Amino acid sequence: MSLVLEHVSKTYGVGASAVHAVRDVSLAIAPGEIVALLGSSGCGKTSTLRMIAGFERVSAGGITLAGRRIDTLAPAARRVAMAFEGYALYPPLSVGENIGFGLSRRLGRTEIAKRVREIAELLDISDILSRRPSGLSGGQQQRASLARALAREADLYLLDEPMGQLEPQLRAILRGRVKALIKARGLTAVLVTHDQTEANAMADRIAVMEAGVLQQFCPPAQMREQPANLFVATFIGEPPMNVLPLERDGNRVLLAGTIPLSLHSIRLPIARTLVLGLRPHRIKLGEGPLTGVVSSNQWLGDQAHVAIRFADRLVVAVSQAKVPHAAGEQIAFGFAEEDAHFFDAETGDALVGERIPA
Amino acid sequence: MAIAKILRALALSLVLAFFLFPIVWILLMSFQTNEEILRLPPSTFFRPTLGNYIALISGHLETAAGELDITFLHNLWNSILLSTSSVALALLLGVPAAYAFARFRFRLGEDIAFTMLSFRFAPPLLVLLPLSLYFQDLGLNDTYLGLIWVYQLICLPLILWIVRGYFEDASPDIEYAYRIDGHSWWRAFTRIAVPLAGPGIAAAGLLSFIFAWNNFVFALILASADKQPVTVGALAFVTASGIQYGQIAAAIVLSILPTLALALYAQRWLVEGLSLGAVKG
């Protein structure tokens, strides 16, 4: 069901000691959409989730789910299901009973047992259905918690770091299965994670948060190609985007104070201090107008990570092929103009240069 | 290794003998007549008699100086009534309060909790004089209600602080999960939070029961003979014609039986509850 957050804020404490955990966040999530709230710890993503679930009151703003205003309702009345980061399984119940606990008694015993079996099979926990949570590993408890949330019928599914405790291989497999299940049943889900691979793999749209403020809300590909600001640009992508200061000298743009950057197809806004952003994957090595000294060169089996000392900074480049240069050798590099990102150095906002028609 | 084992056993025996000697001595005295107890030189051997117990239970005591009426069984009943009701009331008030202190941050919360604790270390004699004056004005003097009320000074802080630690140890997420599954706040409290803190609640209840049972001075000042517990009732054996050591010993044995039985039964919870709840900051 559709979820709308309108100017939602959360403040803990009052007066000078007040902590603004969430500031004026507005989001609209369409029915059947999977949205990931992505950010480092303390960015406000979990507070946002807890306000949607009803464990925290909103300090300001409103939350609407399936057309109902829910921010004043008790958690029980909101019709949401949640998988907790700390699992929160009921200790005296077996895993199977935990999963079936939230299901309506009206379904009947056989139907409940069938649904528990199905979801357990999907998450590879069929063998532990009769065990108590206390004897299980973190990964097993986490899958049981996820199963309990997904087994329920709700308007909205809140998944708080649902796979953080799983081994990488299993995580990759379950990401696909859980996404397929959510899509097949047409569920709406909000996923909280600090793992951008998980967000990219599962979400239709990603909402990046930092310091309680929503930075950007868009599909994963767009977030990579058109980051809204410097924070999103450096936060998304691994290794992170290289950031180099630009200076203006009349009509010329100087990179690192000295090297003129000739731009043929983009006209930048005038009279600003600028920052140039370059994705490591888009830097071309061995050719180009710039020259630096190789600081380290690592072959990771399928790609090379080359750190280049350039103008007192380290520029990291990723190459699909092996790079012959050893540490200490000079290397030429460059980039295509369409791969360059420009930001306002003061505000951090992305600047869209005006395209010059060829 | 063998020597260490023997030494340890020896040390344990010494400690046990040291701590258990008074209790064993009292147990032995309770089966002797006053004359045998006071005999000089004392003898290790005696003919056990149930006379002391019979006197306590029947309520009549024949002594050389004459007949004495004993209200010991009534005192025992008073002890049970006062301690049980006090603990029940303290649990009723203290467990929800402990939950509130553990889960919610509110204005003056820590100050209120600390004030409750400070009742524990205020000397009773300090409050007794004003209290007895107030009680006379309110008509609470010499009533069960008044005593149970005053006993909250003993029970409530104990329960509040031990149970609070237990609630703080339990993750609130389980309650949230239960609430989001369609249950009210109250049901999450009674069905999830209280059972999870169960061992702590049991330990706190037992401990405050023992403290209430052993209390002497509140009942001595605030109640008359027919409302007094065993601790005060034992004074009746100090008579004009001498101290009835045999009866006192028998009375002590009878009055420690309930707490002893409770403590033995719940020893596991006591240790666990106290070490997890109260000690952990």
Contacts between the chains, C-beta under 8 A, distances in Angstrom:
chain1	res1	chain2	res2	distance
A	53	B	176	7.1
A	53	B	180	6.0
A	54	B	179	7.7
A	54	B	180	7.4
A	55	B	176	5.2
A	74	B	179	7.3
A	74	B	184	6.9
A	74	B	185	7.1
A	75	B	176	6.9
A	75	B	179	4.4
A	75	B	180	4.8
A	76	B	179	5.6
A	76	B	180	7.0
A	76	B	181	7.6
A	76	B	182	4.8
A	76	B	183	5.7
A	76	B	184	6.1
A	78	B	180	7.5
A	80	B	180	6.3
A	81	B	180	6.9
A	82	B	176	7.6
A	82	B	177	7.1
A	82	B	180	5.3
A	84	B	173	4.8
A	84	B	176	7.2
A	84	B	177	6.2
A	86	B	171	5.6
A	86	B	173	4.9
A	87	B	173	7.6
A	88	B	171	6.6
A	88	B	173	3.6
A	88	B	174	4.7
A	88	B	176	6.7
A	88	B	177	4.2
A	89	B	174	7.6
A	89	B	177	7.9
A	90	B	174	6.5
A	90	B	177	7.5
A	90	B	178	7.5
A	90	B	192	7.6
A	91	B	174	7.7
A	91	B	196	7.3
A	92	B	195	7.8
A	101	B	181	6.4
A	102	B	181	4.2
A	102	B	182	7.2
A	148	B	177	7.8
A	152	B	181	7.5
